[in-house]
Amino acid sequence: MLWAAVTAVTLGFFVALEIVARHYGMPGPLTGQVPELLFAPKSGPLLYAGMALMMVVLTWRQRFVAAGVAVGIDAVFMSVRWAVDAKMAFGNGPLWVMVACAVIALVRRTGKERVLLLKGVGLGMLLVIGHKTGDTWLLITSKTRPDVLDQYVVTADHALGNPSWVAGQIVEASGPVGSHVLDFVYGQLPLAAALFALYQLRNVAAERRFPGHHLVRTFLAIGLLGPAIYMIFPVVGPVFTYGGGAFGTGGGHWALAQMWPDTVPSIAAPRPFPYDEITPRNCMPSLHTAWATTIFIHSRKAPRIGRFAGTFWLVATLSATLGFGYHYGADLLAGVVFAVTVEAAMRAFDRGWDRSATLFIVYGATVFSGLLLSYRYLPVEMAGHPWVFGPLLLLAMSSVVYGYVRTTKRWEPRTARVQPSELEPQPEMA
């Protein structure tokens, strides 16, 4: 019944999003995904990552068969596209395999095996359609929020030392090598999440059940909740508001001035101002920061190479979000607080709510709300007293991180310590 309720709510959400997208003349997540069964997919690696997540419920023999079928289907599609001189792309194969597994689960499986296979298909498809859902959300923000609040955030960012301008100059000085590495890391975040999730779910096929909590759950929750904040606090980012710099076209004629990343703007009286109906209002909070933070948290229990990869992805993602001018420093602080709070809520949902979980989640939500309110109503004061507000902002974020670590440590199962005397053989009674 729980899975049926979750499925019904999810389908209702997708249908509602489809209707809203159609109202604005755009394809929704469902109608945007269906054509990729035949036409060139936008992201082949993401589709293969979704199929890999689905395959955690299959045996090794079934995995080899599924992967071989997916590659074979892609080879056929690629050959046809090459013959007709169409756009070369791959990814149709894994999508067909996931659809076929859903049909097999409904027609050939029963009981727990059917549920397990459907859960696997749902997990893979949620990663794929979740990406489409994010694209739809972003387009809706650009259509429904004509005014943006960038002047407030860039003014508040003075308290943090204008990190986007500093990082932009560093990336610009690093040349094409640094920018290409950061661009790859920034663009392949869903693939990194899928790889870490595969490690967490590696025993599903043997145990015939999913773990209670894993990375994908938090990843999807962040992607669902985050765009709702975009509707409340629409921001487009420094590269669009203050010029193009070396990394793209920027805001074009919509930019207030060509200032990023060389000249820091100084605004005495911030105000909302209109922007185009194309650029997403997707800065506050930084969801790339939130997702990278979640990957970092879940990588802490991985082997050493996994912990290193999680740290690298977090640092590189933060560098890219600032260095390419996609976000302000204030966005990143909010993204970390948002991610940690959502992660704690998902863990509490799995283990059961208690007083410590409730207190921490309320505290995280309060700090997050306080950050947004301060960016909106105290930016001039923050810019005028950077040595006061800068440390306060960092302290607020750090307090949430510390609270998460301390709270979740109490949730870990404790192993009883055995006294050495208990290990010694006891003499027999005469």
Backbone torsions as a table, in degrees:
resi	resn	phi	psi	omega
1	MET	NA	-37.9	179.1
2	LEU	-63.5	-45.9	179.9
3	TRP	-65.2	-35.7	177.8
4	ALA	-64.9	-40.4	178.9
5	ALA	-66.1	-43.4	178.9
6	VAL	-62.5	-41.9	179.6
7	THR	-63.2	-43.1	-179.3
8	ALA	-64.0	-42.8	179.3
9	VAL	-64.6	-42.0	-179.9
10	THR	-63.6	-46.4	178.7
11	LEU	-62.8	-40.5	177.6
12	GLY	-61.8	-39.0	177.9
13	PHE	-63.7	-45.6	-179.7
14	PHE	-64.1	-40.5	179.2
15	VAL	-64.3	-43.6	178.5
16	ALA	-62.0	-41.8	178.7
17	LEU	-65.8	-35.5	177.4
18	GLU	-63.6	-42.7	-179.0
19	ILE	-65.1	-44.0	179.7
20	VAL	-63.7	-42.5	179.8
21	ALA	-62.9	-41.5	178.5
22	ARG	-64.3	-33.9	178.8
23	HIS	-61.3	-33.0	179.1
24	TYR	-96.3	13.9	175.7
25	GLY	75.0	27.1	-178.3
26	MET	-123.2	151.0	173.2
27	PRO	-72.3	139.8	177.4
28	GLY	-82.5	-177.5	-177.2
29	PRO	-64.2	-34.9	-178.4
30	LEU	-74.9	-50.4	-179.8
31	THR	-70.5	-19.6	174.8
32	GLY	-78.4	-24.4	-178.6
33	GLN	-88.1	-37.2	-175.2
34	VAL	-58.0	-43.5	-179.5
35	PRO	-60.1	-20.8	-178.6
36	GLU	-72.9	-5.6	170.3
37	LEU	-64.5	-29.6	-177.4
38	LEU	-119.5	-38.6	-175.0
39	PHE	-92.8	172.5	-174.1
40	ALA	-64.3	121.8	178.0
41	PRO	-71.3	154.3	178.8
42	LYS	-78.2	-30.6	-176.7
43	SER	-139.7	93.2	177.0
44	GLY	-64.2	-45.2	178.7
45	PRO	-57.6	-36.5	179.4
46	LEU	-66.0	-39.0	179.1
47	LEU	-66.5	-39.5	176.8
48	TYR	-68.6	-34.3	175.9
49	ALA	-65.3	-39.4	176.6
50	GLY	-62.9	-42.4	177.8
51	MET	-64.1	-38.6	178.5
52	ALA	-62.3	-39.5	175.9
53	LEU	-63.6	-40.8	178.4
54	MET	-61.6	-36.3	-173.7
55	MET	-72.5	-4.5	177.5
56	VAL	-65.3	-19.0	180.0
57	VAL	-92.3	-3.8	-176.5
58	LEU	-97.2	157.9	172.0
59	THR	-74.9	168.5	-178.8
60	TRP	-62.9	-37.2	178.3
61	ARG	-64.6	-43.7	178.9
62	GLN	-65.2	-34.0	177.8
63	ARG	-65.0	-44.0	179.5
64	PHE	-63.7	-39.9	178.7
65	VAL	-64.4	-46.3	-178.8
66	ALA	-62.8	-44.1	-179.9
67	ALA	-64.9	-41.3	179.0
68	GLY	-63.8	-40.9	178.4
69	VAL	-64.2	-42.2	-179.7
70	ALA	-62.4	-45.3	179.4
71	VAL	-65.2	-39.3	178.7
72	GLY	-63.6	-43.1	178.3
73	ILE	-63.5	-42.1	178.4
74	ASP	-62.6	-38.4	179.2
75	ALA	-62.5	-39.9	178.2
76	VAL	-64.9	-47.3	179.9
77	PHE	-62.5	-41.5	-179.8
78	MET	-64.5	-38.2	179.1
79	SER	-64.3	-42.5	178.9
80	VAL	-65.0	-42.8	179.8
81	ARG	-63.8	-38.2	178.8
82	TRP	-66.8	-38.3	-177.7
83	ALA	-67.9	-35.8	-178.0
84	VAL	-98.3	8.1	178.1
85	ASP	58.8	42.7	177.7
86	ALA	-94.6	175.1	179.7
87	LYS	-63.2	126.9	-178.9
88	MET	-81.5	124.2	178.7
89	ALA	-157.9	156.8	178.3
90	PHE	-128.0	164.5	180.0
91	GLY	129.1	-9.2	177.3
92	ASN	-65.3	-35.7	-176.5
93	GLY	-58.1	-55.1	-179.8
94	PRO	-61.3	-32.3	178.4
95	LEU	-66.3	-43.1	176.0
96	TRP	-62.6	-39.0	-179.6
97	VAL	-64.6	-42.6	179.2
98	MET	-64.8	-40.2	176.9
99	VAL	-63.6	-42.5	179.3
100	ALA	-62.6	-39.4	178.7
101	CYS	-66.0	-35.6	176.2
102	ALA	-63.8	-41.6	178.4
103	VAL	-65.2	-42.8	179.0
104	ILE	-61.4	-41.3	179.7
105	ALA	-61.3	-38.9	-177.9
106	LEU	-77.8	-31.2	-173.0
107	VAL	-98.8	-39.0	-170.7
108	ARG	-109.5	-10.3	-177.1
109	ARG	-111.8	156.4	177.8
110	THR	-138.7	161.9	172.7
111	GLY	59.5	-138.1	-176.3
112	LYS	-64.9	-32.9	179.9
113	GLU	-65.3	-38.6	177.6
114	ARG	-65.2	-45.1	-179.4
115	VAL	-62.1	-43.1	-178.2
116	LEU	-63.3	-44.9	-179.5
117	LEU	-66.4	-39.6	177.7
118	LEU	-65.6	-36.5	175.9
119	LYS	-62.8	-41.0	178.5
120	GLY	-63.1	-45.6	178.2
121	VAL	-63.1	-42.7	179.1
122	GLY	-61.9	-38.5	179.3
123	LEU	-63.6	-46.8	179.3
124	GLY	-65.0	-42.6	-178.4
125	MET	-70.6	-32.0	177.7
126	LEU	-64.6	-37.4	176.6
127	LEU	-62.9	-41.7	-177.4
128	VAL	-72.2	-53.2	-177.7
129	ILE	-70.3	-28.1	175.9
130	GLY	-60.6	-35.9	176.6
131	HIS	-65.4	-43.3	176.5
132	LYS	-63.5	-38.3	179.5
133	THR	-62.6	-41.2	177.2
134	GLY	-60.7	-42.6	178.0
135	ASP	-60.8	-41.5	179.5
136	THR	-65.4	-43.0	178.2
137	TRP	-57.0	-44.4	-176.4
138	LEU	-64.4	-40.3	178.0
139	LEU	-66.0	-36.6	177.9
140	ILE	-64.8	-39.0	178.3
141	THR	-61.8	-38.1	-179.3
142	SER	-70.8	-28.1	-179.1
143	LYS	-83.5	-33.3	-171.9
144	THR	-99.7	-12.2	-179.3
145	ARG	-122.4	82.2	-177.0
146	PRO	-66.2	-32.9	-179.8
147	ASP	-96.1	143.6	179.7
148	VAL	-120.3	160.6	-173.5
149	LEU	-111.7	29.1	-175.9
150	ASP	-60.9	-35.5	-177.8
151	GLN	-62.7	-33.3	177.9
152	TYR	-67.7	-44.1	-175.5
153	VAL	-71.7	-42.0	-179.3
154	VAL	-66.2	-30.6	176.1
155	THR	-70.8	-44.7	177.3
156	ALA	-63.8	-28.8	-178.1
157	ASP	-67.1	-16.4	175.5
158	HIS	-59.5	-30.1	179.6
159	ALA	-66.3	-21.7	-179.8
160	LEU	-101.2	3.9	180.0
161	GLY	84.9	20.5	177.8
162	ASN	51.5	59.3	-173.4
163	PRO	-62.7	-28.6	179.8
164	SER	-64.8	-39.9	178.7
165	TRP	-67.0	-40.8	179.3
166	VAL	-65.5	-48.2	-179.3
167	ALA	-65.0	-37.0	178.4
168	GLY	-61.4	-40.2	178.2
169	GLN	-68.4	-36.6	178.8
170	ILE	-66.2	-46.5	179.9
171	VAL	-64.4	-39.2	178.2
172	GLU	-61.9	-38.9	179.3
173	ALA	-73.5	-24.3	-178.7
174	SER	-73.1	-14.6	177.1
175	GLY	81.7	-168.5	-174.4
176	PRO	-67.6	-28.2	-177.4
177	VAL	-64.9	-51.2	-179.5
178	GLY	-62.3	-42.3	-178.3
179	SER	-67.6	-35.9	179.5
180	HIS	-69.1	-40.2	178.4
181	VAL	-62.9	-47.3	-179.4
182	LEU	-65.3	-36.5	179.0
183	ASP	-64.9	-38.8	178.0
184	PHE	-65.1	-45.9	-179.7
185	VAL	-61.5	-43.8	-177.4
186	TYR	-64.5	-40.3	-175.6
187	GLY	-79.9	-23.8	-175.4
188	GLN	-104.1	26.7	178.7
189	LEU	-60.9	-41.9	177.2
190	PRO	-61.2	-35.6	178.4
191	LEU	-66.1	-41.7	177.2
192	ALA	-61.2	-41.5	178.2
193	ALA	-62.1	-40.1	179.6
194	ALA	-64.2	-38.8	-179.7
195	LEU	-65.9	-43.1	177.5
196	PHE	-66.6	-37.2	178.2
197	ALA	-65.6	-37.4	177.8
198	LEU	-60.7	-39.2	177.2
199	TYR	-63.7	-43.7	-179.4
200	GLN	-65.6	-32.5	-174.3
201	LEU	-100.7	18.2	-173.3
202	ARG	-66.2	-21.1	-177.3
203	ASN	-101.4	7.8	-176.7
204	VAL	-62.8	-43.5	-178.0
205	ALA	-62.0	-38.6	-179.3
206	ALA	-74.6	-40.8	-176.9
207	GLU	-86.1	-13.7	179.7
208	ARG	59.4	34.7	175.3
209	ARG	-161.8	156.0	176.7
210	PHE	-88.6	150.0	172.6
211	PRO	-66.9	158.2	-177.1
212	GLY	-63.5	-37.8	-177.7
213	HIS	-136.1	135.2	177.5
214	HIS	-150.8	173.9	-171.2
215	LEU	-60.0	-39.7	-173.6
216	VAL	-62.0	-35.2	-179.3
217	ARG	-61.0	-48.2	179.4
218	THR	-68.0	-39.0	179.4
219	PHE	-56.8	-47.6	-178.8
220	LEU	-69.5	-37.8	178.8
221	ALA	-63.1	-41.1	177.6
222	ILE	-63.7	-43.0	179.6
223	GLY	-66.3	-26.2	179.3
224	LEU	-81.5	-42.2	-174.5
225	LEU	-83.9	-34.7	-174.4
226	GLY	-56.9	-49.2	-179.7
227	PRO	-60.3	-24.2	175.4
228	ALA	-64.6	-33.8	175.7
229	ILE	-68.7	-34.4	176.7
230	TYR	-56.8	-36.4	-179.1
231	MET	-68.7	-27.5	-179.3
232	ILE	-85.3	-36.8	-174.1
233	PHE	-130.6	76.1	-175.8
234	PRO	-75.6	122.8	179.6
235	VAL	-140.8	139.2	-177.3
236	VAL	-102.6	-22.8	176.4
237	GLY	109.7	157.5	-174.2
238	PRO	-65.1	-36.1	-176.9
239	VAL	-66.9	-27.3	178.8
240	PHE	-88.7	-35.4	-176.8
241	THR	-80.0	-33.1	-172.3
242	TYR	-123.3	31.5	170.4
243	GLY	108.1	179.8	-171.8
244	GLY	-98.4	-25.8	-176.7
245	GLY	58.0	-142.2	-177.6
246	ALA	-101.6	2.4	-169.9
247	PHE	-122.4	51.3	174.4
248	GLY	124.7	-174.4	-175.3
249	THR	-82.2	-14.9	-179.6
250	GLY	63.2	-144.8	-175.2
251	GLY	-89.4	-2.6	-179.4
252	GLY	59.0	-137.8	-178.5
253	HIS	-73.9	-8.5	176.8
254	TRP	-82.1	-17.4	-179.3
255	ALA	-65.0	141.7	179.1
256	LEU	-68.8	-35.0	179.6
257	ALA	-167.8	158.5	177.2
258	GLN	-87.4	84.1	-172.1
259	MET	-122.9	-20.2	-175.5
260	TRP	-94.3	136.5	1.8
261	PRO	-102.9	22.7	-171.5
262	ASP	-94.9	-35.2	-174.2
263	THR	-126.0	123.9	179.7
264	VAL	-79.9	126.5	-179.9
265	PRO	-73.3	148.8	175.9
266	SER	-122.9	117.0	-173.9
267	ILE	-120.6	119.8	-177.6
268	ALA	-79.6	-35.2	-177.3
269	ALA	-135.0	89.4	-179.1
270	PRO	-61.9	148.8	178.7
271	ARG	-152.9	156.5	171.7
272	PRO	-68.5	148.4	176.5
273	PHE	-143.6	150.8	-176.6
274	PRO	-73.4	148.7	176.4
275	TYR	-134.0	178.0	-175.5
276	ASP	-68.8	174.8	-179.9
277	GLU	-102.9	25.4	-178.9
278	ILE	-119.6	-44.4	-174.8
279	THR	-71.1	126.0	179.4
280	PRO	-64.9	146.3	175.4
281	ARG	-94.4	67.2	-165.8
282	ASN	-118.4	40.9	-178.0
283	CYS	-101.1	-37.0	-170.6
284	MET	-112.6	108.4	-2.0
285	PRO	-85.4	171.6	176.3
286	SER	-76.3	107.3	-179.4
287	LEU	-74.2	-28.5	173.4
288	HIS	-60.8	-40.8	175.5
289	THR	-64.5	-42.2	-179.7
290	ALA	-62.7	-45.7	-179.8
291	TRP	-65.9	-43.1	179.2
292	ALA	-64.0	-36.2	176.0
293	THR	-64.2	-39.6	177.9
294	THR	-64.8	-43.0	176.1
295	ILE	-59.4	-43.4	179.2
296	PHE	-60.0	-45.2	-179.4
297	ILE	-61.0	-46.0	-176.6
298	HIS	-74.7	-17.9	179.1
299	SER	-81.6	-7.9	-176.2
300	ARG	-65.9	-24.0	-179.9
301	LYS	-101.0	9.7	177.9
302	ALA	-86.0	169.0	172.1
303	PRO	-59.8	173.3	-173.4
304	ARG	-56.7	-42.9	-179.5
305	ILE	-64.5	-33.9	176.9
306	GLY	-68.6	-39.7	177.3
307	ARG	-65.5	-40.1	177.2
308	PHE	-63.3	-43.6	-179.4
309	ALA	-64.2	-40.5	178.6
310	GLY	-63.7	-40.1	177.2
311	THR	-66.5	-44.2	179.2
312	PHE	-60.2	-43.6	-177.2
313	TRP	-66.3	-36.3	177.9
314	LEU	-66.1	-49.2	-178.2
315	VAL	-63.6	-44.3	-178.8
316	ALA	-66.7	-37.0	178.7
317	THR	-66.7	-43.9	176.7
318	LEU	-61.2	-40.4	179.2
319	SER	-64.8	-39.9	-178.6
320	ALA	-70.3	-42.9	-178.0
321	THR	-61.5	-37.2	177.9
322	LEU	-83.1	-44.9	-173.1
323	GLY	-68.1	-25.0	176.7
324	PHE	-94.2	-0.1	177.6
325	GLY	75.4	21.5	179.8
326	TYR	-80.8	-22.6	-175.2
327	HIS	-143.6	157.4	169.2
328	TYR	-90.2	163.7	177.1
329	GLY	-61.8	-34.8	179.0
330	ALA	-61.8	-33.0	177.9
331	ASP	-62.8	-38.9	-176.7
332	LEU	-68.2	-41.7	177.2
333	LEU	-59.6	-45.3	178.7
334	ALA	-64.1	-36.9	179.7
335	GLY	-64.0	-40.0	178.4
336	VAL	-65.3	-47.2	179.6
337	VAL	-61.5	-42.2	179.6
338	PHE	-61.6	-46.3	-177.5
339	ALA	-64.0	-46.1	-177.5
340	VAL	-64.4	-38.9	-179.9
341	THR	-67.4	-44.6	179.2
342	VAL	-65.4	-40.9	178.4
343	GLU	-60.5	-43.2	178.1
344	ALA	-63.5	-39.8	179.3
345	ALA	-64.3	-40.8	179.7
346	MET	-67.9	-37.8	176.9
347	ARG	-67.1	-40.3	178.9
348	ALA	-66.7	-36.1	177.5
349	PHE	-61.6	-33.5	179.8
350	ASP	-77.4	-46.0	-173.2
351	ARG	-86.8	-16.5	-176.4
352	GLY	107.7	137.3	-176.7
353	TRP	-74.8	141.6	171.2
354	ASP	-142.9	-175.9	-174.6
355	ARG	-64.3	-40.8	-178.1
356	SER	-64.4	-39.6	178.9
357	ALA	-65.3	-45.0	-179.2
358	THR	-62.8	-45.2	-178.8
359	LEU	-62.4	-43.9	-177.7
360	PHE	-67.4	-43.1	-178.0
361	ILE	-65.2	-38.5	175.4
362	VAL	-63.5	-41.5	179.7
363	TYR	-65.1	-45.3	178.9
364	GLY	-61.2	-43.7	178.4
365	ALA	-64.5	-35.9	178.7
366	THR	-67.0	-43.9	178.4
367	VAL	-64.2	-42.0	178.7
368	PHE	-61.3	-45.7	178.0
369	SER	-63.5	-38.4	178.7
370	GLY	-64.0	-37.9	177.4
371	LEU	-62.4	-47.4	-179.1
372	LEU	-63.6	-41.5	179.8
373	LEU	-65.8	-38.2	179.4
374	SER	-68.9	-38.4	176.8
375	TYR	-62.1	-34.7	-174.5
376	ARG	-83.9	-37.7	-171.1
377	TYR	-113.5	-9.6	179.7
378	LEU	-126.6	26.9	-174.9
379	PRO	-65.3	-39.0	-178.6
380	VAL	-65.9	-43.3	177.3
381	GLU	-63.7	-38.4	179.2
382	MET	-65.5	-41.5	178.6
383	ALA	-68.4	-32.9	-179.4
384	GLY	-76.0	-22.0	-178.8
385	HIS	-131.7	66.2	-175.1
386	PRO	-64.5	-32.6	-177.9
387	TRP	-75.2	-8.7	174.3
388	VAL	-98.5	-52.7	-173.4
389	PHE	-78.2	-31.0	178.3
390	GLY	-58.8	-56.3	175.9
391	PRO	-59.3	-34.4	178.9
392	LEU	-64.2	-41.7	178.3
393	LEU	-63.3	-45.1	179.2
394	LEU	-65.9	-37.3	178.6
395	LEU	-66.0	-38.9	178.7
396	ALA	-63.0	-45.6	178.1
397	MET	-63.8	-45.4	-178.0
398	SER	-62.7	-35.3	180.0
399	SER	-64.3	-35.1	177.9
400	VAL	-69.9	-42.4	178.6
401	VAL	-62.3	-45.8	179.0
402	TYR	-62.4	-42.1	178.4
403	GLY	-62.6	-37.7	178.2
404	TYR	-64.4	-47.3	-179.0
405	VAL	-61.1	-45.1	-177.9
406	ARG	-67.6	-39.8	-178.6
407	THR	-69.0	-46.4	-176.8
408	THR	-70.4	-25.9	175.5
409	LYS	-63.5	-35.0	177.8
410	ARG	-70.7	-19.5	179.2
411	TRP	-83.5	-14.9	-178.2
412	GLU	-69.7	141.3	177.3
413	PRO	-65.4	136.3	-179.8
414	ARG	-97.6	136.4	176.9
415	THR	-97.2	132.9	-178.5
416	ALA	-69.6	135.0	178.3
417	ARG	-80.5	132.3	-178.8
418	VAL	-96.2	126.8	178.5
419	GLN	-72.6	143.3	-180.0
420	PRO	-56.0	-33.6	-178.8
421	SER	-64.3	-25.6	-178.1
422	GLU	-74.9	-19.7	-179.8
423	LEU	-85.4	-15.4	-178.7
424	GLU	-81.5	141.0	179.0
425	PRO	-65.7	137.7	179.9
426	GLN	-89.5	139.0	178.1
427	PRO	-65.5	144.4	-179.4
428	GLU	-74.4	146.5	178.0
429	MET	-76.0	138.4	179.5
430	ALA	-70.1	NA	NA
